[in-house]
Amino acid sequence: MPELEIEFKNLLTADEHHTLYHTFFKTEEKQSLLNYYIDTENLDLRKNTLLLRIRVTAGEQMMTLKAPTEKGILEFNAEVDYDLSTARKMSHDDLPEIITHELKTRNIDVDDLIIYGSLTTERFETGYKDGLLVLDQSSFLGTQDFEIEYEVTDYDQGETRFDNLLESYKIERRPEMTKSERFYQVLRKEKDES
């Protein structure tokens, strides 16, 4: 069953990350997340604004297909257990039925999927005004960045609260860019250079 995810994101400088960590998260437990990104040779999923990833948490693997909607992202999830070697080709038999079905309805060749690489995130979470505030530091493809996220159930109220939070700490509102977009931006650059 798909779930609707509503979240607001903002990239941070290292100093902004440090300030928010010491303000909201210094007593919270650190989580480590590992995401593997999957696409076709021609990056057909990205071209169709889709994301296919496997997140590894505490030894468990969850495959997620994300598809945008007007006010959020539709997620299709299934537990999996794979060899997660980078550059490994995947086939129809590797995919859970819910993921296969959604990819086929979007005309993506499910026998042309490749695990392109991984992104590691050090994450802290805390409750904040009826939502979940998340602070991330991510490393991928030789790059590192910082981000704040705010996950909510009400889009309009969440957007206002997130904007107010950034404003109160004098953090510039930057265009939203998901981790996967940042990963693919670096990957595309590498593919163009090779």
URLIN-V761915 format. One record per residue. OMEGA is omega in whole degrees, -180 to 180 (none if undefined). Layout:
{{OMEGA} {OMEGA}}
This chain:
{{-179} {178} {177} {180} {176} {179} {177} {-174} {174} {174} {-178} {167} {177} {179} {178} {177} {180} {-180} {-179} {177} {-177} {179} {-171} {-163} {-169} {176} {-179} {180} {179} {173} {174} {180} {178} {179} {172} {-178} {-173} {177} {176} {178} {-179} {-179} {-178} {178} {179} {180} {179} {-180} {177} {176} {173} {-179} {169} {177} {178} {178} {180} {177} {179} {178} {177} {176} {-179} {169} {180} {178} {-176} {170} {-177} {-177} {178} {-178} {175} {-178} {174} {-173} {175} {175} {180} {176} {-173} {161} {-174} {178} {177} {-179} {178} {176} {178} {179} {178} {-178} {-180} {-170} {172} {-176} {-179} {180} {178} {-179} {-177} {178} {179} {179} {178} {176} {176} {179} {-175} {177} {-178} {-176} {-178} {171} {-174} {-178} {-176} {176} {180} {-179} {167} {-170} {171} {-179} {174} {175} {180} {174} {177} {178} {179} {178} {-173} {178} {-175} {166} {-173} {177} {-178} {174} {178} {-177} {175} {175} {-175} {-175} {170} {177} {176} {-179} {-174} {175} {179} {-174} {-174} {179} {179} {180} {179} {-179} {179} {179} {179} {178} {-180} {-179} {-177} {176} {178} {178} {179} {175} {-178} {178} {-180} {176} {-178} {176} {-179} {178} {179} {176} {-177} {176} {178} {179} {179} {179} {178} {-180} {180} {-178} {-178} {none}}
